[in-house]
Structures are given as structure tokens and as C-alpha cells.
Amino acid sequence: MSVASSVLVPYASYLRVYEPLAAFPEPERSHWAGYARRVDTPTAQDELRRSLADLVPTPPVPVPVHESRDAFVAHVDGVVVVCPWLTRLRGWLALQELAEGRELPGTVLDAMVPPVVRGQVTADHERWLERNPDARPWIRTAVWQVPVRWFTLFGGEEREYVPGEPGPESGAGKPPVLRYRTPMVQARRRLARALRTLRESADEGPLTEGLVDVGRWLEEFHPRSLVELDYGGLVHLVPAERLADDRSAADVAEGIAALRDGDDEGVREAYERLAERWREIRNLRFAN
């Protein structure tokens, strides 16, 4: 087994948009149409292994040299929808966010990705942006959490939970899956309601700003797209029984409805359920 394939899944969640083939211009449309007919389309685990493999060399390769031509594929009411990986673009954006943030000391960041490597990557990104000024990723990633703003896009009834399966004694089992899926039109409608409620009932803050940002991103996609929230590697952090009971999207929806109705007690109860559920995961982030 290779080093990359033996590494655990990163503790990250994903917000994805799957667009219908009609949303893509040629020759991309033909490429994705043929791609969707394959029976061996790669999984999220395959994408992860490929990304980790680039981090093994010295110096590491934080951003792929060539853009991925792979995608996640789904079928909605007989319509094929695809979510391109765009691993290179996402790598650029992730490295930029890491460099601009304050979560890692400079010395740690330099050890992970040397300054000379970051400089080259930044230059490559800037040259690419000159040719692709309107590019945007189909996938957003969050580490050690699911941002509350993402939950506002979904209803509790859209929750899909598949328990994990134990593997043989010599191998790993099948991890659980927890995700939500909703039509784009529904996601936009819920986000607009939540944003209106927050603006009418509370001061402008991080949640409001986050909803505006997500709303602008969603507007870039075809109205008949599918929006998916995937807990990804976070399922490895939560005990099975607690994961099975996770109703975070429903809690967020209840909290927003209570805020709209002026029900302070309902807002407090929904917030406490949500905070208690995610507090342990946030604490693990800074544990040795």
C-alpha cells in the first residue's frame, strides 16, 4: 500500500454543486457526457488519494501541474449532473486562504510549503487568472467543521445517512455517509429567507456575511443544478450513535424560524443543541 493511500481522510466537509450537461459549453459538454457514461468514475476517496500523493515528494507539490478532468456524477430524475473536481483551482484557493489566515505560525507554514514553492504557485495562479478571470470552483471545503451557513440551504427531510460497515480483520471497513442534497432553486429560496430573517431580526454579523458570500457563489450556477453538503471526513470524528442522531440542518432551520417569530427561547434551544453537537469536534482540532 502506498503512503498516500494509507493516510486517513482529512477532517473536512464539502459543499458541492452538480450542474446539468446543458450548463457546459462545448467541448466540455461532450467530455462530461462521455465521462458520465463510464462505469468506473472515481470517488471522493480517489480524489483524496491523488491529492495526498502530491504531498509526498520533497519539496511537496501543493497544487497539481495540470487541471483534473474528473468529476463527481449524479442522476436527478433521469438527468445527468456533474460536479467537476477542478483540483488545481481549488489547490490554489486553499493555499491562498492558508497563507492569508492566521491559524498557522509562519514557521509552520514555511515548513509545510516552503516560501519558494508558494511563490511559484502564486505566480502560476496569477498567470492562469489572466486567461480565466471568471473561473470558480464547483466545490467548497471546510476543515474541522460544517459552517452553519451551509446548513441553511437544506431541510431536515433531505438528510441522507448510511451507517458504516465493518471490514475484514486485515482491512478497513466502509465509513458512514452523512449528506444532504437539494435542488438549486430550493437552496436559493432557503438562503434568501434566512438572510431576510437575519437582517430583520439581528445585527449584521459573520453569519449574514457568510450567507451573502454563499448566495453569490450559488448564483454562478445553472438553476437546475443539485446542491450537496457532504460531511466527508468528519464522520471519522463522531461516534456512530451521535452521527446517526445528528440533525444539524433541522436545528438551524428551527432556530431561524424561531428568530423570525420572535421566539427567543426557541432560538436559544436550537443554538444550544447545535453548539453542543459541534463543540467536541472544535476541541479536537486543537488537541495533541
C-alpha positions in Angstrom: 0.0 0.0 0.0 1.3 3.5 -0.9 1.9 6.2 1.7 -0.8 8.3 0.3 -3.4 5.5 0.2 -2.8 4.6 3.8 -3.4 8.2 5.2 -6.7 8.8 6.9 -9.3 11.0 5.3 -8.7 14.7 6.2 -11.3 16.0 8.6 -13.1 18.2 6.1 -16.6 18.7 4.8 -17.7 19.7 1.3 -20.4 21.8 -0.3 -20.8 20.8 -3.9 -22.8 21.9 -6.9 -23.7 19.4 -9.7 -24.7 21.1 -13.0 -26.7 19.5 -15.9 -24.8 18.9 -19.1 -26.6 21.8 -20.7 -24.8 24.2 -18.5 -21.4 23.4 -20.1 -20.2 24.8 -23.4 -18.6 22.6 -26.0 -16.2 20.8 -25.9 -16.7 20.4 -22.2 -20.3 19.2 -22.6 -19.2 16.3 -24.8 -16.4 15.5 -22.5 -18.7 15.3 -19.4 -21.4 13.4 -21.4 -18.9 10.7 -22.3 -17.4 10.7 -18.8 -20.8 10.2 -17.2 -21.3 7.0 -19.2 -18.3 5.4 -17.6 -18.9 2.7 -15.1 -15.7 3.4 -13.1 -16.0 7.1 -12.3 -13.7 7.9 -9.4 -14.9 8.5 -5.8 -14.1 11.2 -3.2 -11.6 8.8 -1.8 -9.9 8.5 -5.1 -9.6 12.3 -5.3 -8.2 12.4 -1.9 -5.5 9.8 -2.6 -4.4 11.7 -5.7 -4.1 14.9 -3.7 -2.1 13.3 -0.9 0.2 11.6 -3.4 1.4 15.1 -4.5 2.4 15.9 -0.9 4.8 13.0 -0.5 7.7 14.4 -2.7 10.2 16.8 -1.3 9.5 19.7 -1.9 5.8 19.0 -1.9 3.5 19.7 -4.9 0.7 21.7 -3.2 -1.1 22.4 -6.5 -1.3 19.9 -9.4 0.6 20.9 -12.5 -2.4 20.0 -14.7 -6.1 20.5 -14.1 -8.2 17.5 -13.3 -10.6 16.2 -16.0 -12.5 14.2 -13.4 -15.9 14.9 -11.8 -18.5 13.5 -9.4 -21.6 12.3 -11.3 -25.1 12.0 -10.1 -28.5 11.4 -11.6 -31.6 13.5 -10.7 -34.9 12.4 -12.1 -33.1 10.8 -15.0 -30.9 13.9 -15.7 -27.2 13.6 -15.5 -25.5 16.2 -13.4 -21.7 16.6 -12.9 -19.5 18.3 -10.3 -16.0 18.9 -11.8 -13.2 18.5 -9.3 -11.0 21.4 -10.6 -8.4 20.2 -8.2 -5.8 22.6 -9.4 -8.0 25.7 -9.0 -9.1 24.5 -5.5 -5.5 23.9 -4.6 -4.6 27.5 -5.5 -7.5 28.9 -3.5 -6.8 26.7 -0.5 -3.1 27.7 -0.4 -4.1 31.3 -0.7 -6.5 31.0 2.2 -3.9 29.2 4.3 -1.3 31.9 3.6 -3.7 34.8 4.3 -5.1 33.2 7.5 -3.6 33.3 11.0 -4.2 29.8 12.2 -0.7 28.6 11.4 2.5 30.3 12.6 4.7 31.4 9.7 7.4 28.9 10.7 5.0 26.1 10.5 3.6 27.2 7.1 7.2 27.6 5.8 8.0 24.0 6.9 4.8 22.7 5.2 5.1 24.6 2.0 8.5 26.4 1.6 8.2 30.1 0.5 9.9 29.5 -2.8 7.2 26.9 -3.6 4.4 29.2 -2.5 5.9 32.0 -4.7 6.0 29.8 -7.8 2.4 28.6 -7.1 1.2 32.1 -6.7 2.8 33.2 -9.9 1.2 30.3 -11.8 -2.2 31.2 -10.3 -1.9 34.8 -11.4 -1.0 33.9 -15.0 -3.9 31.4 -15.1 -6.4 34.0 -13.8 -5.4 36.4 -16.6 -6.8 33.8 -19.1 -9.7 32.6 -16.9 -11.0 35.7 -14.9 -14.4 34.2 -14.3 -13.4 30.8 -13.1 -15.0 29.4 -9.9 -14.9 26.1 -8.1 -17.8 23.7 -8.0 -16.7 22.5 -4.6 -16.1 24.4 -1.3 -14.2 22.8 1.5 -14.3 23.5 5.3 -11.9 21.8 7.8 -12.9 20.5 11.2 -16.5 21.8 10.8 -19.6 22.3 8.7 -20.2 26.1 8.5 -23.6 27.0 9.9 -24.3 29.0 6.7 -24.2 25.8 4.7 -26.9 24.1 6.7 -29.3 27.0 5.8 -29.5 25.6 2.3 -31.1 22.3 3.3 -34.2 20.9 5.0 -34.0 18.3 7.7 -36.0 15.9 5.5 -33.2 16.0 2.9 -30.8 14.3 5.2 -29.3 11.0 4.0 -27.5 8.8 6.4 -25.9 5.5 5.6 -24.2 3.6 8.6 -20.7 2.4 8.2 -19.8 -1.3 7.6 -17.1 -3.1 9.5 -14.3 -4.5 7.3 -12.3 -7.7 7.4 -9.8 -8.1 10.2 -6.9 -7.1 7.9 -8.6 -4.2 6.2 -10.6 -1.1 6.7 -14.4 -1.1 6.6 -16.8 1.2 4.8 -17.2 4.5 6.6 -20.6 6.0 7.2 -22.0 8.7 5.0 -24.0 11.7 6.1 -25.1 14.2 3.4 -27.9 16.5 2.3 -29.0 17.1 -1.3 -31.4 19.7 -2.6 -32.4 21.3 -5.9 -30.6 24.7 -6.6 -33.9 26.6 -6.6 -34.7 25.3 -3.1 -31.3 26.1 -1.8 -31.5 29.7 -3.1 -35.0 30.1 -1.6 -34.0 28.9 1.8 -30.9 31.1 1.8 -32.9 34.2 0.8 -35.4 33.5 3.7 -32.6 33.1 6.2 -30.8 36.2 5.1 -34.0 38.2 5.2 -34.8 37.0 8.7 -31.3 37.8 10.0 -31.4 41.3 8.5 -34.8 42.0 10.0 -34.1 40.4 13.5 -30.4 40.8 14.2 -27.4 43.0 13.6 -25.2 42.3 10.6 -22.5 39.7 11.6 -20.4 36.8 10.3 -23.4 34.6 9.6 -25.1 37.3 7.5 -21.8 37.9 5.6 -21.3 34.2 5.1 -24.8 33.8 3.6 -24.2 36.7 1.2 -21.0 35.0 0.1 -22.6 31.6 -0.4 -25.5 33.3 -2.3 -23.2 35.0 -4.7 -21.4 31.7 -5.4 -24.7 29.8 -6.0 -25.8 32.5 -8.5 -23.0 31.4 -10.7 -24.6 28.0 -11.5 -27.4 26.7 -13.6 -30.8 27.0 -11.9 -31.5 23.2 -12.4 -28.3 22.2 -10.5 -28.1 20.0 -7.5 -26.5 21.2 -4.3 -24.9 18.7 -1.9 -23.5 19.0 1.6 -21.2 16.1 2.4 -19.8 15.5 6.0 -16.8 14.0 4.3 -14.0 13.0 6.7 -15.9 14.5 9.7 -17.7 11.2 10.0 -14.5 9.7 11.5 -14.6 12.1 14.4 -18.1 11.5 15.6 -19.2 8.3 17.4 -21.7 6.3 15.3 -24.7 6.8 17.6 -24.2 10.5 17.7 -23.7 10.7 13.9 -27.0 8.8 13.5 -28.7 11.4 15.7 -27.2 14.4 14.0 -30.0 16.8 12.9 -27.9 20.0 12.4 -29.8 21.2 9.4 -33.1 20.8 11.2 -31.7 22.7 14.2 -30.6 25.6 12.1 -33.9 25.8 10.3 -35.8 25.7 13.7 -33.5 28.4 15.0 -34.1 30.7 12.0 -37.9 30.1 12.2 -37.9 30.9 15.9 -35.9 34.1 15.2 -38.4 35.1 12.6 -41.3 34.5 15.0 -39.6 36.4 17.8 -39.3 33.2 19.9 -36.1 33.9 21.9 -36.4 30.7 23.9 -36.7 28.7 20.7 -33.6 30.4 19.3 -31.7 29.6 22.4 -32.7 26.0 22.5 -31.8 25.4 18.8 -28.5 27.2 19.2 -27.6 25.1 22.3 -28.3 21.9 20.5 -26.1 22.9 17.6 -23.3 24.3 19.8 -23.2 21.2 22.0 -23.0 18.9 19.0 -20.1 20.7 17.4 -18.2 21.8 20.5 -16.4 18.4 20.8 -15.2 18.5 17.2 -13.9 22.0 17.5 -12.0 21.0 20.7 -10.4 18.0 18.9 -9.0 20.4 16.3 -6.5 21.8 18.9 -5.9 18.6 20.8 -2.5 16.9 20.6 
